[in-house]
Amino acid sequence: MTLTHNPTSVASSPKSPVDLLILGAGWTSNFLIPLLTSNHTTFAATTRTGHSVAGLPTTIPFTFDPDADNIEPYQHLPPANAILITFPLKGHGQSKRLVESYNAAHTEGSETRRWIQLGSTGVWKGDGWVDRHFPIDTSDPRGIAEEELLHLLGARACILNLAGLWGGERSPKNWVERVAKSKADVKGKKVVHLVHGEDVARAIVGVLGKWDGVGRGRWIVNDLRVWDWWHLILGWKGEEGGYGKWVLELMEEEGVRALPRDRGGLGRVLDGREFWKVVGMVPVRSLLG
């Protein structure tokens, strides 16, 4: 049984049908569950151990086993109009296994059930501007599984490829010392693309409300900004740890007169406009506030 402070939104038992089943209620659910609750969207959520998440005292224990040909674990999940897969599926066969196993356990409504897979913008490689129509890396294991889901379900599948996740305890400012330990590291840093957890939650709810526009699609979800690492490092670190000195030296060496740098030569740059236009909203959180 899953319970929360708003019993009108959460499934009262594993047999209760829900609008949305969250498979893998992790970090994103800290933003999604409160939004679903406030919108009175019925939902249920799973974790590996059934532990508490985002105010839910308990969740439904569930672990996806891509090698298990057994629908019994899926029979403990509620029937749902839409499924959100938050964990990565990889390679050939995993998407097919998950969809077919759940639908075998819950045949009613399976022909209209919608599936949302959260992915990463890392499936796009190369330099220059990239939008959702740009070919993905066909050797990427996550990309392979996402393509399988789209091929299997057609208009009943949607892939949300998320930029770098931040919000709550995840602060990009704290990433600097991990990703840039030396001047050489700083030199190699180009751009970073981000999306706040609050906007991820809004994106998911937006998809549920605009399915005719997003189904059968792969979408870039970011904050509509391109952040220059040198600009961020200088702003966050200043003279601390020599970071500001390194940035200034690199600007001199590479002929950069001011920050942020021009987009040319900064590698892959993401264009996420189309998603927000289709769902009829704009991201509300950025590093600017």
C-alpha positions as CSV (number, residue, x, y, z in Angstrom):
1,M,0.0,0.0,0.0
2,T,1.2,3.5,-0.8
3,L,0.0,6.4,1.4
4,T,0.8,10.1,1.5
5,H,-0.4,13.4,3.0
6,N,-2.9,13.6,0.1
7,P,-4.8,10.3,-0.2
8,T,-6.8,11.6,-3.1
9,S,-3.8,11.6,-5.4
10,V,-1.9,8.4,-4.4
11,A,-3.0,4.9,-5.0
12,S,-4.7,3.4,-2.0
13,S,-3.7,-0.1,-2.9
14,P,-1.7,-1.9,-5.6
15,K,-5.0,-2.8,-7.4
16,S,-6.2,0.8,-7.6
17,P,-5.8,2.3,-11.1
18,V,-3.7,5.4,-11.4
19,D,-3.1,8.1,-14.0
20,L,0.7,7.7,-13.7
21,L,2.9,4.9,-12.4
22,I,6.5,6.1,-11.6
23,L,8.9,3.2,-12.1
24,G,11.9,4.2,-10.0
25,A,11.0,7.1,-7.7
26,G,14.4,8.7,-7.2
27,W,15.8,12.2,-7.2
28,T,13.3,13.5,-9.8
29,S,10.4,12.4,-7.7
30,N,11.2,14.9,-5.0
31,F,9.9,17.5,-7.5
32,L,7.4,15.4,-9.4
33,I,5.4,13.9,-6.5
34,P,4.5,17.3,-4.9
35,L,3.4,18.6,-8.3
36,L,1.3,15.5,-9.0
37,T,-0.3,15.9,-5.6
38,S,-1.1,19.5,-6.0
39,N,-2.6,18.8,-9.4
40,H,-4.7,15.9,-8.0
41,T,-3.2,13.5,-10.5
42,T,-3.5,9.9,-9.2
43,F,-0.2,8.1,-9.1
44,A,1.8,5.3,-7.6
45,A,5.6,5.0,-7.2
46,T,8.1,2.2,-7.0
47,T,11.6,1.9,-5.4
48,R,13.9,-1.1,-5.0
49,T,13.2,-1.4,-1.3
50,G,9.8,0.3,-0.8
51,H,11.4,3.2,1.1
52,S,10.0,6.6,1.7
53,V,10.3,9.2,-1.0
54,A,9.1,12.9,-1.1
55,G,6.7,12.6,1.7
56,L,5.4,9.1,0.9
57,P,5.9,6.9,3.9
58,T,6.3,3.9,1.7
59,T,6.5,3.0,-2.0
60,I,5.9,-0.2,-3.9
61,P,9.0,-2.5,-3.9
62,F,10.0,-3.3,-7.5
63,T,13.2,-4.1,-9.3
64,F,13.4,-4.5,-13.1
65,D,15.2,-7.7,-14.1
66,P,15.8,-7.6,-17.8
67,D,16.6,-11.4,-17.9
68,A,13.5,-12.6,-16.0
69,D,10.6,-13.9,-18.0
70,N,8.1,-13.7,-15.2
71,I,5.2,-11.3,-14.9
72,E,4.6,-12.0,-11.2
73,P,6.5,-8.8,-10.0
74,Y,4.4,-6.7,-12.4
75,Q,1.1,-8.1,-10.9
76,H,2.0,-6.2,-7.7
77,L,2.0,-2.9,-9.6
78,P,-1.3,-1.0,-10.2
79,P,-2.8,-0.6,-13.6
80,A,-1.9,2.8,-15.0
81,N,-2.9,5.1,-17.9
82,A,0.7,6.2,-18.3
83,I,4.1,4.8,-17.2
84,L,7.1,6.9,-16.3
85,I,10.4,5.0,-16.6
86,T,13.1,7.0,-14.6
87,F,15.9,4.4,-14.7
88,P,18.0,3.8,-17.7
89,L,17.2,0.9,-20.0
90,K,20.2,-0.2,-22.1
91,G,20.8,-2.1,-25.3
92,H,18.4,-4.4,-27.3
93,G,15.5,-6.1,-25.6
94,Q,15.1,-4.3,-22.2
95,S,12.4,-1.9,-23.4
96,K,10.5,-4.7,-25.0
97,R,10.8,-6.9,-21.9
98,L,9.5,-4.2,-19.6
99,V,6.6,-3.1,-21.8
100,E,5.5,-6.6,-22.6
101,S,5.8,-7.9,-19.0
102,Y,3.7,-5.0,-17.6
103,N,1.1,-5.2,-20.3
104,A,0.8,-9.0,-19.8
105,A,0.1,-8.3,-16.2
106,H,-2.3,-5.5,-17.0
107,T,-4.0,-6.2,-20.3
108,E,-6.9,-3.8,-19.9
109,G,-5.9,-0.5,-21.4
110,S,-2.6,-1.8,-22.8
111,E,-3.5,-0.6,-26.3
112,T,-3.8,3.0,-25.2
113,R,-1.3,3.1,-22.4
114,R,1.4,5.8,-22.7
115,W,5.1,5.3,-21.9
116,I,7.5,8.0,-21.0
117,Q,11.3,7.3,-20.7
118,L,13.6,9.7,-19.0
119,G,16.9,9.8,-20.9
120,S,20.0,12.0,-21.2
121,T,21.1,14.5,-23.8
122,G,24.4,12.5,-23.9
123,V,22.9,10.4,-26.7
124,W,23.8,13.3,-29.0
125,K,27.5,13.6,-29.9
126,G,29.5,16.0,-32.1
127,D,29.9,19.8,-32.4
128,G,27.6,22.7,-33.2
129,W,23.9,23.2,-32.7
130,V,21.9,20.1,-32.0
131,D,18.1,19.9,-31.8
132,R,15.8,16.9,-31.3
133,H,15.9,16.0,-35.0
134,F,19.7,15.6,-35.0
135,P,20.7,11.9,-35.3
136,I,21.7,10.3,-32.0
137,D,24.7,8.1,-31.5
138,T,23.4,4.7,-32.6
139,S,26.0,2.9,-30.5
140,D,24.9,4.5,-27.2
141,P,23.3,1.7,-25.1
142,R,20.6,4.0,-23.7
143,G,19.9,5.4,-27.1
144,I,19.4,1.9,-28.5
145,A,16.8,1.1,-25.8
146,E,15.0,4.4,-26.3
147,E,14.8,3.7,-30.1
148,E,13.4,0.3,-29.3
149,L,10.7,1.8,-27.2
150,L,9.7,4.3,-29.9
151,H,9.7,1.5,-32.5
152,L,7.7,-0.8,-30.3
153,L,5.0,1.7,-29.2
154,G,5.0,4.4,-31.9
155,A,2.7,7.3,-30.8
156,R,2.3,5.8,-27.4
157,A,6.0,6.4,-26.5
158,C,7.8,9.6,-25.6
159,I,11.5,10.1,-24.8
160,L,12.5,13.1,-22.6
161,N,16.3,13.5,-23.0
162,L,17.2,15.7,-20.0
163,A,20.2,18.1,-19.7
164,G,22.3,18.1,-16.5
165,L,20.0,17.8,-13.5
166,W,20.3,20.2,-10.6
167,G,18.2,21.5,-7.7
168,G,17.9,20.7,-4.1
169,E,21.1,19.1,-2.9
170,R,22.5,19.1,-6.4
171,S,24.3,22.4,-6.9
172,P,26.4,22.9,-10.1
173,K,28.6,25.2,-8.1
174,N,29.8,22.2,-6.2
175,W,30.7,20.4,-9.4
176,V,33.6,22.7,-10.2
177,E,36.3,21.1,-8.0
178,R,35.2,17.6,-9.3
179,V,35.4,18.4,-13.0
180,A,38.2,20.9,-13.1
181,K,41.1,20.2,-10.8
182,S,43.8,22.0,-12.9
183,K,44.3,24.7,-15.4
184,A,44.4,22.0,-18.1
185,D,41.0,20.8,-16.9
186,V,39.6,24.3,-17.0
187,K,40.9,24.8,-20.5
188,G,39.0,21.7,-21.7
189,K,35.7,22.8,-20.2
190,K,33.3,24.2,-22.8
191,V,29.6,24.5,-22.2
192,V,27.2,22.8,-19.8
193,H,23.5,22.4,-20.3
194,L,21.2,22.2,-17.3
195,V,17.6,21.7,-16.3
196,H,16.2,22.1,-12.7
197,G,14.2,19.3,-11.1
198,E,11.2,21.5,-10.8
199,D,11.2,22.0,-14.6
200,V,11.7,18.3,-15.2
201,A,8.5,17.7,-13.1
202,R,6.7,20.4,-15.1
203,A,7.9,18.8,-18.3
204,I,6.5,15.4,-17.3
205,V,3.1,16.9,-16.4
206,G,3.2,18.9,-19.6
207,V,3.7,15.7,-21.6
208,L,0.7,14.1,-20.0
209,G,-1.5,17.0,-20.9
210,K,-0.2,17.4,-24.5
211,W,0.3,13.9,-25.6
212,D,-1.0,14.4,-29.1
213,G,1.9,16.8,-29.7
214,V,4.7,14.8,-28.1
215,G,3.9,11.2,-28.7
216,R,6.2,9.2,-31.0
217,G,8.9,11.8,-30.2
218,R,12.3,12.3,-28.7
219,W,12.7,15.7,-27.0
220,I,15.5,17.8,-25.6
221,V,14.5,19.2,-22.1
222,N,16.8,22.0,-20.9
223,D,16.5,25.5,-19.5
224,L,16.9,27.1,-22.9
225,R,20.3,28.4,-22.0
226,V,23.9,27.5,-22.8
227,W,26.3,28.0,-19.9
228,D,29.9,28.7,-20.5
229,W,32.0,26.8,-17.9
230,W,34.7,29.6,-17.8
231,H,32.0,32.2,-17.1
232,L,30.6,30.0,-14.3
233,I,33.9,29.1,-12.8
234,L,35.1,32.7,-12.6
235,G,31.8,33.8,-11.1
236,W,31.6,31.0,-8.5
237,K,35.3,30.7,-7.6
238,G,36.9,34.1,-8.2
239,E,40.5,33.9,-6.9
240,E,39.7,30.8,-4.8
241,G,42.1,27.9,-5.5
242,G,43.7,29.8,-8.4
243,Y,40.6,29.3,-10.6
244,G,40.2,33.0,-11.5
245,K,43.9,33.2,-12.4
246,W,43.6,30.2,-14.7
247,V,40.6,31.6,-16.4
248,L,42.3,34.9,-17.0
249,E,45.4,33.3,-18.4
250,L,43.3,31.1,-20.7
251,M,41.4,34.1,-22.0
252,E,44.7,35.8,-22.9
253,E,46.1,32.6,-24.5
254,E,43.0,32.0,-26.6
255,G,42.1,35.6,-27.5
256,V,38.9,35.7,-25.5
257,R,38.1,39.3,-24.7
258,A,35.1,38.7,-22.5
259,L,32.9,36.0,-21.0
260,P,30.8,34.2,-21.8
261,R,32.6,33.0,-24.9
262,D,31.1,33.0,-28.4
263,R,29.3,29.7,-29.1
264,G,31.5,28.8,-32.1
265,G,34.2,26.3,-31.1
266,L,32.5,25.4,-27.8
267,G,31.4,21.9,-29.0
268,R,27.9,20.6,-28.8
269,V,25.2,23.2,-28.2
270,L,21.6,22.1,-27.5
271,D,18.5,23.7,-28.9
272,G,15.6,22.8,-26.6
273,R,13.0,25.3,-27.8
274,E,10.7,22.9,-29.6
275,F,9.7,20.9,-26.5
276,W,8.7,23.9,-24.5
277,K,6.8,25.4,-27.4
278,V,4.8,22.1,-27.9
279,V,3.8,21.8,-24.2
280,G,2.9,25.4,-24.0
281,M,5.2,26.5,-21.2
282,V,8.7,27.8,-20.5
283,P,11.3,26.7,-17.9
284,V,11.0,28.7,-14.7
285,R,14.3,27.9,-13.0
286,S,17.8,28.8,-13.9
287,L,21.1,29.6,-12.3
288,L,20.1,33.2,-12.5
289,G,17.4,32.6,-9.9
